[in-house]
Amino acid sequence: MKTMCIGILILAVCWATGARSVNAAELNSGVAVRDITPPTGYRMSGYFSERFNTGTHDPLQAKAIVFQQGDEKAALVFCDIIGIVREVSDRARAIASKRTGIPASNILIAATHSHTGPLYAGAIRDRFHEQAVAEHGKDPHEAIAYADTLTATLVETIAAAQAAARPVSLTSGTAQETTLSFNRRFHMKGGGPVRFNPGKLNPNILRVAGPIDPDVGILLARDAQGNQPLFALTVFALHLDTVGGTDYSADYPQYLEQGLRSELGDGLVSVFGIGTCGDINHVDVSHGRPQKGQVEAKRIGTKLAATVLDALPGLATAGAPALAARSVTVDVPLRACTPEEVAQARIDMAHVGDGAVPFLDRVTAYRIVSQASRGSAAIPLEVQVFRLDGRTAIVGLPGEVFVDLGLAIKAGSPFENTLVVELTNDYAQYIPTRKAFAEGSYETVNSIVASGGGEMLADAAVRLLKELL
């Protein structure tokens, strides 16, 4: 027995020593930026109508961050487009993994949700594309196969970030910003379903239907000596539908970068991750002032930059690096629909861009055709978690996730600083809460997942976070 105890003690000491050596390994990180702007004239995303690009206000970009510590490797990529479809993320992650040695499960690819980028996939794009081919014999608004180009560029961006990896020191924490974001769902006088975007100064507004998330998650990387700022990751829960129009634009994150560079240097790369904001936008219904266009985007991005800069002196230097990643695929049930509903949806999709059927009927048609294309009763959705040290973790969720779900993940996380990013690896449309499904309105009509699916993803994220503590 004594011999056995000594053996166990030796194993325990060896394990602990090995763990310390891994944790004590130097953290290296690199960042890279590549242009993903489509050609002029490409079809644009964001709305249930067809619109074509006429120019570029600011280029759309993919920005990759690679972390390496010992044998652990991870990559986070953020793109100035409305969403990342599964076909693109699967291919890009697989190819990038072979090229860099980073496990595909340790690669996160996210969209910022800009509504002034390309419409390159999905049921609405397919409908407009089919109409163009039927009329012209080809689609004159798709000069390139954008999904293929995007995939190749994502791989190149990840590889370039890995090549740029160097020893870094990290500062992380959370600031508070309560003046920019608003829950867009409201209970109205007279009862009935919750209404989204009821209009400014609407006298029938009774009360807001949900909270916001005021957290501004911040991760700043400097060189190993703590001097030169290299990149800043900012995570904030606010829809990117500020600009409108027909010019390509990254929306307010471009002004966030300008504001950060004004203080931290032109060499800084500002990376933006969108928080859980399926029901959050920038519209303040308490006044009648217009809130659209580049002026509004600049106001938001500049204020967000000021919030980050004001918070930096009070943020903690990261603890001993302890890079690790976990992921799990959750089979989330899809909403039920009958063959008759699918048939009607395919008929209504012919009018998705012309307004011949009511708006919510067009949304219903889009949702049913989208979920029918999945070809099963459930959708496999991946949840990812990345640990940087003992107090900082990053969570990736697919779809436009309701704010309550992100707040629940943070409340259940054992990490002091938990950054929750939506729209990762798959564009699964809206992910509402059970409460929201009961209340109705646009986002629930536009959700392909069944009620309770969002809570399944949030629970999975908390489990992974606890595993990494």
URMO-V322899 format. One line per field, one symbol per residue. ss: DSSP state (H for helix, E for strand, - for the rest). burial: + if it has 24 or more other ideal C-beta (glycine too) atoms within 12 Angstrom, else -. A space follows every 10 residues. Layout:
# URMO-V322899
ss->???
burial->???
This chain:
# URMO-V322899
ss->-HHHHHHHHH HHHHHHHHHH HHHH--EEEE EEEEE----- --EE------ -E--EE---- EEEEEEEEE- -EEEEEEEE- -----HHHHH HHHHHHHHHH ---HHHEEEE E------E-- --HHHHHHHH HHHHHH---- -----HHHHH HHHHHHHHHH HHH--EEEEE EEEEEE---- -EE-EEEE-- ----EE---- ----EEEE-- ----EEEEEE EEE-----EE EEEEEE---- ------EE-- --HHHHHHHH HHHH----EE EEEE-----E E--------- ---HHHHHHH HHHHHHHHHH HH---EE--- ---EEEEEEE EEEE----HH HHHHHHHHHH H-------HH HHHHHHHHHH HH-----EEE EEEEEEE--- -EEEEE---E E-HHHHHHHH HH----EEEE E--E----EE E--HHHHHH- -HHHH-E-E- --HHHHHHHH HHHHHHH--
burial->---------- ---------- --+---++++ ++++-++++- -+++++++-+ +++--+++++ +++++++++- -+++++++++ ++++++++++ +++-+++-++ -+++++++++ ++++++++++ +++++++++- -+------+- ++---++-++ ++++++++++ ++-+++-+++ +++++-+--+ ++++++++-- ---+++++-- ----+--+++ ++++++++++ ++------++ ++++++++++ ++++++++++ ++++++++++ +--+---+++ ++++++++++ +++++----- +--+-+++++ +++++++++- ++--+--+-+ ++++++++-+ -++++-+--- -+--++-++- +++-----+- -+++++++++ ++++----++ +++++++++- ++++++++++ ++++++++++ -+++++++++ ++++++++++ +++-+++-++ ++++++++++ ++++++++-+ +++++--+-
